[in-house]
């Protein structure tokens, strides 16, 4: 399936990943309770482990478990305006968290060449393909720049943590946001030029070392996502008690 390349963990077709993100958004929107939200996060964590991102999956589940415990405590202990504020914020957080967690797995396991080849198979619009392809390469570049900025801050005895921001807010803004925005703007221009130079606008059919096709793993993952969504709809509609 992988041709001459070596793939760590489970490999999924980029088209299947986009479908999983769509189903994750729908499942998160129509989740009947917090229990189903947590079950959705667990399913995403299983996918992350299979794709070789077990550290990311474990951290994501542990963090979400803490947020769920905090949510239950707020619902039981707080009252009045403060409770309403926290419930509104946490409600939005629970709807977004699963989608963000899955998007992180997709971005870290999808190569730009694989994505372009898959989108070429389904004849996706060039405006969408080019924008998304640049984004796939843009996020890792910004993460790399962020590590460089943190190293430079430590050399100046400025902590990039929340404590450092509270103690020296002006220095933190100067050392983080200004260089990060400048480097991000420069990276966007360089990535756009590099993409055009490497023929991203070439109208001919693209080639890829990886064989782009939906296999058993792709159909199984999509079937599980659809089944979970249908189960949520049945539970929400009262079909299942």
N, C-alpha and C positions, 0 to 999 in steps of 0.2 A: 504493500500500500504506500510506503514511504519512498519507493525508488531507492536511490543510493544515499539518502539522508538518514540520520539517526534521530529518532524522536523519543524523548523521555516521557513516559506515561501515555495516557490515552490521547489519540489524535482525532479531532472532529473537523468535519468540513466547515469552512467559514459560513456557508449558507445555513447549516444546521445551528451554528452558534447564534446567528442573527434571529433565527426562529425561536431559539431558547430564550433570548432576551425579550422578544415580543411576548412569549407565553409567561415569562416571569413578571413582566409589567402587568399583564391582565390578571395573573394569579394574585399579585400583591394588591391590586385595586379591589378585587372581589373577595379577598380573604374574610371569612365570617368572624374570625376571632384572632386573638394574639397567638393561640396555639397553632393555628394554621400558618401564621407568619413565621413562627419558629420552625415548623416542619419544612417550610419552603427554604429557609436558610440552611437547614440540615441537608436537604437534597442538593443545594448548591455546594455545600461543603463536601459532600460525597463526590460530586463532579470534580471539584478542585483537587481532592486527593487522587482520584483516578488520572487526572491530567498532570500529576506530579507537583502540585502546589499545596502540599499537606500543611506546611507551616502557615501559609496564608489562610487556609481553611480553618485550622485549629484556632488561630488568633481571631478570625472573624466570628466563629461560633461562640467563643468565650466572651468576647466583647458584647455580642448581641444578647447573650444570656444575662450578663450584668445589667444591660439596659432593660431587659424584660422584667427582671426582679425589681429594678427601680420603678418601672411603670406600675407594677402590681402594688408596690408599697405606696406610691403617690395616690393611686386610685382609692386605697383603703384609708390612708392616714390624713391626707390633705383635704381641705374644703375651701369654698369661696373662690375669689379671683385667682389666687396663686395656683390652685388646683386646675382651674380652667386654662391658665397659661401653659402649665406643664403638659396637660393632656393634649392641647392643640399642637404643641411642638413635638411631643413624642409620637403623636398620631402621624404627623408628616414624616418623622424619622423612620417609623416602622414601615411606611409605604415605600420609602426610597431605599432603605438599607439593602434589601435583598437584590434589587436591581443593580445597585452600585457594586455589591460584592460579586455578582455574576459578571458585570462589565469588567471588573478588574481581572478576573480569570481569563475572559475572552481577549482582552488587550495584551496580556502577558503571554498568551499561548498562540497568538495569531501573527504570522509573518506578513509583511506587506505584500510580498510576491504571491503568497497563497490567497490573500484577500482579493487582489486584483484579478487573479486568474478565475476565482470563483464568481466574482461580479461580472466578468466578461462572459461567463457561461450563461448567466441569466439575462444578459443584455441590459444591465443596469445603466441609468443615465450617467454620463461622464461627470457632471457637476457633483453628484453624490459620491461617486467612486473616488474622485481626486480629493475631495474634501476629507472624506473618511480615511483615505490612505495617508494623507499628510498628518492627520490627527494621531494615527497609530504610531507614527514615528516621532511625533512632536512630544507626546507625554513622556516617553523614556528619556528624551533629550533634556526636558525640564527637570526631571528627577535627578539626572546626572549633574546638572548645573546646581541644583539645590544642595547636593553633597559637597560640591566645591565651595559654595557660599558658607556652609556650616563649618568647614575646615578653616576658612579664612576668619570667621567670627571667633573661633576658639583661639586663634593666634592673637586676636585683639582683646582677649579676655571678656568677650561678650557671649552670654549664653543664648542659644536659639530657642530655649524652652520658654514656657509661660512665665516662670519666675523671673527670667531675664527680661522679658518684655515688661513686667510690672515694675521692676526696679529701674530699668533704663529704657523707657518706651521710645524716646527720640533716637537713641543709638540703635535700637532694634529695627526701627523703620528704615533708618539710613543703611543698615548693614544687610537687611533682608529684602524689603520690597523694592527699593530702588535698583539694586543690581539684578534682582530676579526679573523685574519687568524689562529691563534693558536687554538681558540675555535671552529672555523669551521672545522679544520682538526680533532680535537678531537671528535666533534659531528658526523662527517662522519664515523669514526671508530666505535663509540658506536652504531650508528644506524645500521650499517652493522651487527655487532655482535648481536644486539637485534633482527634484522629481521631473522637471521638464527636460533636463539634460539627459536623464536616464530613459527618456521616451515614454513618460506616463500618458502623454496625449497621442501616442501612436495608435492609429485606427485599426491596425492589423491585429490578428488574434495573438494573445500573449501565450508564452510558454512558461512552464514551471517544472522544477525538478520533482516536486511532489505531485502525485497523481490526485487530481481534484475530483472526488466523487463521493457520494453518500453511501456509506457501508452499513453493516449491521449495527455498529456502535452508534452511528448518527440516527438511524431510524429508531433504535431502542430509546435513546435519550429524548428524542422528540415525542415518542409515544408516551413515555412516562410523564413528560411535561403536560401533554394534552390530557392525560388521564387525571393528573392532579388537579388541573383547572376544572375539568368536568365534575370531579368530586366536590370541589369547593362550590361550584354553582348549584349542585344538588343539595348540599348542606345549607347553603344560603337560602335556597328556595323552599326548604322544608321537605324535600323529597326523601332525604335521609334524616332519621331522627337523631 
